[in-house]
């Protein structure tokens, strides 16, 4: 049994998928989030940092809607269109994720007009 999670403050899915899923009430799986403005559904800004901040805000909104925070995240996967943005991504990442750090994979990916996308898995706190 699993439950789909949507956030009023996050962008709506652009396809047939749930933005996040809670399974058996213990884990939440957040689908890859791009730099989409929740109000317009359009990609925000032209700079990498602005896109990265929007992506992490979108993930944060879904974690919040599921009852979790970045402190509950156990696995993060980051997709970069250009690996030369790796250091800039780490700077933005460090604003949201603190020790003990989750496991993380960063991969090069063609992700349309986005420069970055992020998905994650979080362990929900005991209720």
LINLIN-V425253 format. One record per backbone hydrogen bond with DSSP energy under -1.0 kcal/mol. NH is the residue of the N-H (numbers start at 1). CO is the residue of the C=O. If there is no record, write none. Layout:
nh->[NH & NH]
co->[CO & CO]
//
This chain:
nh->[3 & 5 & 10 & 17 & 21 & 22 & 23 & 24 & 26 & 27 & 28 & 29 & 30 & 31 & 33 & 36 & 37 & 41 & 44 & 51 & 52 & 53 & 54 & 55 & 56 & 57 & 58 & 59 & 60 & 61 & 62 & 63 & 64 & 65 & 66 & 67 & 68 & 72 & 73 & 74 & 75 & 76 & 77 & 78 & 79 & 80 & 81 & 85 & 86 & 89 & 90 & 91 & 92 & 93 & 94 & 95 & 96 & 97 & 103 & 105 & 107 & 109 & 114 & 117 & 118 & 119 & 120 & 121 & 122 & 123 & 124]
co->[22 & 20 & 7 & 15 & 29 & 3 & 27 & 1 & 23 & 23 & 122 & 21 & 120 & 19 & 118 & 34 & 42 & 37 & 35 & 47 & 48 & 49 & 50 & 51 & 52 & 53 & 54 & 55 & 56 & 57 & 58 & 59 & 60 & 61 & 62 & 64 & 63 & 69 & 70 & 121 & 121 & 103 & 119 & 105 & 117 & 107 & 115 & 82 & 83 & 85 & 86 & 87 & 88 & 89 & 90 & 92 & 93 & 93 & 74 & 76 & 78 & 80 & 111 & 79 & 33 & 77 & 30 & 75 & 28 & 72 & 26]
//
